[in-house]
Amino acid sequence: MDVPSLCIGNIKIDPPILQAPMAGFTNAAFREVVRQFGGVGLLATEMVNARGFVWMDQNVAEHPDRLWGVAEEARPLAVQIWDNDPETMAKVGSRLVEEYRVSIVDINFGCPVRQVTEKAHSGSYLLREPSRMSKIISRLVEACSPTPVTAKIRLGCSRDHINCNEIARVVEEAGAAALTVHGRTAQDMFKGHADWERISEIKSHLRQIPLIGNGDLDSAEKVVHAFSNYRVDGVMIARACLGRPWLFAQAEAALKGTPIPAEPTLQEQRDVMLNHYRLVVERFGEEKGTVLMRKYACCYAQGKRGARFFRTHVARVATADEFYQVVRDFFPQDDPQES
């Protein structure tokens, strides 16, 4: 198939495959691993709490770990921020543009986690307040110009309150340069299946800005299917890439009609994981880096024979020696199978 073209503002996204911002996962080490395989048109940070950023700035504290690597790494790169106050968001957005020179500032209106929604009245909570969303977007667009501002949403707060078409119009009229839609509601969390028909319907409610679809894309074939069957200008891959950072390269090849790279061997996958671990430890030190790597190691083992046994052991490691020993003893060695 012809590879779709995607531009967000004046930023060309080639290929039109984006890596989703995921809290606790998409830090600079993970992004570097993905970049080594290629196939991703736009990488993104973890979502950054705008209010927390301002507090750190005012108290002369180090900026959030979630901005680790942002100033130095390759572009294009998006930073996702969240809060419910337009001025706070504008203040952080302008700093990201001026100090970090980010390519795109993305607003999180999709996070369904209770700490963000019910406690902070942010993320997907704001889908019930389109007027406030409009104020946040327009203020951020003003503060970040000419850097593009984008928004990520869900279909709605619940299956009884799906208002993504209305929200799409609000997002575009407020000046956003692109809209990403996760095909579930906030109430769904990550249960069930993403509704790509609903995502596709949103396209008719947008005049010019591109629509990016997100949800359940866990294979190169599903990426091709999304472009072939739904009205989207780009796709975003999320959870499926955490243990398979080579998925983007496979998806790009499938879009171009070239041979899809085979899954790395288990030895190669183990080497990728160990390289990832070294990058994390370089930044955070052995103690913190080892603890942080536990969740990534579990992702790399997912879907393999013996994965449950490996996860049980790796979840307890606290030192580099322990981590390497568990990998030597328990990382799956047989052909991949469902655990």
C-alpha positions in Angstrom: 0.0 0.0 0.0 1.0 3.6 -0.5 2.5 4.9 2.8 0.3 7.8 4.0 1.9 11.1 4.6 1.5 12.8 7.9 2.5 16.3 9.0 1.8 17.8 12.4 2.1 21.6 11.9 5.3 21.9 10.1 6.8 18.6 11.4 6.8 15.7 9.0 6.1 12.4 10.7 7.7 9.7 8.6 6.6 7.0 8.8 3.2 7.9 10.2 3.7 5.6 13.2 3.9 7.2 16.6 5.1 5.8 20.0 2.6 6.5 22.7 3.6 8.4 25.9 3.3 5.9 28.7 3.9 6.9 32.3 6.6 4.9 33.9 7.9 3.4 30.7 8.7 5.7 27.8 11.8 7.3 29.3 15.0 8.2 27.4 16.5 4.7 27.7 13.4 3.1 26.2 13.3 5.7 23.5 16.9 5.0 22.6 16.2 1.3 22.3 13.3 2.0 20.0 15.4 4.5 17.9 18.1 1.8 17.4 15.5 -0.4 15.6 13.9 2.5 13.7 10.5 2.5 12.1 8.9 5.2 14.4 8.1 8.6 13.0 7.6 10.4 16.4 8.8 9.4 19.8 7.3 10.8 23.0 8.2 11.2 26.7 6.3 10.0 29.6 3.5 12.4 30.6 4.8 15.3 32.7 2.8 16.8 35.5 2.8 20.5 34.7 2.2 21.6 38.3 5.0 19.4 39.5 7.3 20.9 36.9 6.5 24.4 38.1 7.0 23.5 41.7 10.5 22.1 40.9 11.3 25.2 39.0 10.3 27.5 41.8 12.2 25.4 44.4 15.4 25.2 42.4 15.0 21.4 42.2 16.1 19.2 39.3 13.5 19.1 36.6 11.4 15.9 36.4 13.2 12.6 35.6 10.6 12.3 32.8 12.5 15.0 30.9 15.8 13.0 31.1 17.5 13.1 27.7 15.0 15.5 26.1 17.4 18.3 25.5 20.0 16.2 23.7 18.2 13.5 21.8 17.3 13.4 18.1 14.2 15.1 16.8 11.3 15.0 16.2 10.3 14.4 19.8 7.1 15.2 21.6 6.6 15.9 25.3 3.2 15.2 26.8 2.0 17.3 29.7 -1.1 17.3 31.9 -3.0 19.6 34.3 -6.3 21.4 34.4 -5.1 25.0 34.7 -4.5 26.9 31.4 -1.8 29.2 32.8 0.2 26.5 34.4 0.1 24.5 31.2 1.1 27.6 29.2 4.0 28.3 31.6 5.4 24.8 31.2 4.7 24.6 27.5 6.7 27.8 26.8 9.6 26.4 28.9 9.6 23.2 26.9 9.7 25.1 23.7 12.3 27.7 24.7 14.6 25.6 26.9 14.2 22.1 25.6 13.4 22.9 22.0 10.9 20.1 21.8 9.2 19.4 18.4 5.6 19.0 19.7 3.8 19.7 22.9 1.1 17.1 23.5 -1.8 17.5 26.0 -3.0 14.5 27.9 -6.8 14.4 28.0 -7.0 10.6 28.0 -5.4 9.3 31.1 -8.0 7.3 33.0 -6.0 6.7 36.2 -7.8 7.8 39.4 -4.9 9.8 40.7 -5.0 12.0 37.6 -8.8 12.1 37.0 -10.7 12.1 40.4 -7.9 13.5 42.5 -6.4 16.1 40.1 -9.4 16.6 37.8 -7.1 16.2 34.8 -6.6 13.7 32.0 -9.8 12.1 30.8 -11.8 13.9 33.6 -11.7 17.0 31.4 -13.6 15.2 28.6 -16.7 16.3 30.6 -15.6 19.9 30.4 -15.1 20.8 26.7 -14.9 24.6 27.5 -12.0 24.1 29.9 -10.3 21.9 27.4 -10.7 24.7 24.8 -9.1 27.2 27.2 -6.2 24.9 28.0 -5.5 24.2 24.3 -5.8 27.8 23.1 -3.6 29.2 25.8 -1.0 26.5 25.2 -1.1 27.1 21.5 -0.5 30.8 22.1 2.4 30.1 24.5 4.1 27.5 22.3 3.8 29.1 18.9 5.1 28.2 16.4 5.7 24.8 17.9 2.7 22.6 17.3 0.4 21.6 20.1 -1.6 18.4 19.9 -4.1 16.6 22.1 -4.8 13.0 23.0 -8.2 11.9 24.1 -10.4 8.9 24.7 -13.9 8.3 23.2 -15.5 9.7 26.3 -15.8 9.3 30.0 -18.0 6.2 29.8 -19.9 4.1 27.2 -23.0 6.2 28.2 -21.1 9.4 27.6 -19.2 9.1 24.3 -18.6 12.7 23.1 -15.4 12.3 21.0 -17.0 14.0 18.0 -17.9 17.1 19.9 -14.4 17.1 21.6 -12.7 16.7 18.2 -14.3 19.9 17.0 -13.3 21.7 20.2 -9.7 20.5 19.9 -9.4 21.7 16.3 -11.2 25.1 16.9 -8.9 25.8 19.8 -5.9 25.6 17.5 -4.4 22.1 18.1 -2.4 20.7 15.2 -3.4 17.1 15.5 -5.7 14.8 17.5 -4.9 11.3 18.8 -7.8 9.1 19.9 -7.6 6.0 22.0 -10.5 3.8 21.1 -11.8 3.2 24.6 -13.6 5.2 27.2 -12.0 6.3 30.5 -14.3 3.9 32.3 -13.0 1.0 30.1 -9.5 1.6 31.3 -7.6 -1.0 29.2 -10.4 -3.7 29.2 -12.2 -4.9 26.1 -11.2 -3.9 22.6 -10.5 -0.5 21.1 -13.4 0.7 18.9 -11.7 1.7 15.6 -15.1 2.3 13.9 -15.7 5.1 16.4 -12.2 6.5 15.9 -12.8 6.5 12.1 -16.1 8.4 12.5 -14.3 11.3 14.1 -12.5 12.1 10.8 -15.7 13.6 9.3 -15.8 16.1 12.3 -12.4 17.5 11.6 -11.8 20.0 8.8 -8.0 20.0 8.4 -6.0 18.5 11.3 -4.8 14.9 11.1 -6.4 12.1 13.1 -4.2 9.5 14.8 -5.7 6.3 16.0 -4.5 4.4 19.0 -5.5 1.1 20.7 -4.7 -2.7 20.3 -2.1 -2.3 17.6 0.2 -5.2 18.5 1.4 -6.4 15.1 2.5 -5.1 11.8 -0.5 -6.6 10.1 -2.9 -4.7 12.4 -1.1 -1.4 11.6 -1.7 -2.0 7.9 -5.3 -3.0 8.6 -5.9 0.3 10.5 -4.7 2.4 7.6 -6.5 0.3 5.0 -9.9 0.1 6.8 -10.2 3.3 8.9 -10.0 7.0 8.2 -6.8 7.8 10.1 -3.8 9.8 9.0 -1.4 8.1 11.5 -1.4 5.4 14.2 0.1 5.2 17.7 1.5 2.1 19.2 1.4 1.8 23.0 1.6 -1.2 25.3 2.6 -3.8 22.6 5.9 -2.1 22.0 7.1 -2.2 25.6 8.5 -5.7 25.3 8.9 -5.5 21.5 10.6 -2.3 20.6 11.3 -3.7 17.1 7.6 -3.6 16.4 7.8 -0.2 14.8 10.4 -1.4 12.3 8.1 -4.3 11.4 5.1 -2.0 11.0 7.0 0.4 8.8 8.2 -2.5 6.5 4.6 -3.8 6.3 3.4 -0.3 5.3 6.0 0.0 2.6 5.4 -3.5 1.3 8.9 -4.7 2.0 9.8 -7.9 3.9 8.8 -7.7 7.5 11.8 -8.2 9.8 11.6 -11.5 11.7 11.2 -11.4 15.4 14.6 -11.4 17.0 15.8 -14.7 18.4 15.5 -15.1 22.2 19.2 -14.5 22.6 18.9 -11.3 20.6 15.9 -10.2 22.7 17.9 -10.9 25.8 20.7 -8.8 24.5 18.3 -5.9 23.8 17.0 -6.1 27.3 20.5 -6.1 28.8 21.4 -3.0 26.7 18.2 -1.4 27.9 19.3 -2.2 31.5 22.7 -0.6 31.0 21.1 2.6 29.7 18.9 2.8 32.8 21.7 2.1 35.2 23.9 4.8 33.5 21.2 7.4 34.4 19.9 6.3 37.7 22.7 4.2 39.2 22.6 0.5 40.1 20.2 0.5 43.0 17.4 2.7 41.5 18.1 1.5 37.9 17.7 -2.2 38.9 14.4 -1.5 40.6 13.2 0.5 37.6 14.2 -2.3 35.2 12.1 -4.9 36.8 8.9 -3.9 35.0 10.7 -3.6 31.7 12.2 -7.1 32.1 8.7 -8.5 32.7 7.6 -6.9 29.4 10.4 -8.5 27.5 9.5 -11.9 28.8 5.7 -11.6 28.1 4.2 -14.2 25.9 7.2 -16.6 26.2 7.3 -20.1 27.8 8.5 -19.7 31.4 7.7 -16.0 31.5 5.7 -16.3 34.7 8.6 -18.0 36.5 11.0 -15.4 35.2 8.8 -12.5 36.3 8.5 -14.0 39.8 12.3 -13.9 40.2 13.2 -10.7 38.4 10.6 -8.8 40.5 12.8 -9.4 43.5 16.2 -8.3 42.2 17.9 -5.3 43.9 21.5 -5.4 42.5 23.2 -5.7 39.1 24.6 -9.1 40.1 21.2 -10.4 41.0 19.7 -9.0 37.8 22.3 -10.7 35.6 22.0 -13.9 37.5 18.2 -14.1 37.1 18.5 -13.3 33.4 21.1 -16.1 33.0 19.1 -18.6 35.0 15.5 -17.9 34.0 15.1 -15.7 30.9 13.2 -18.0 28.4 15.4 -20.0 26.2 12.9 -22.0 24.1 10.7 -20.8 21.2 8.2 -18.1 22.1 4.9 -19.4 23.3 2.0 -18.1 25.4 2.9 -18.5 29.0 
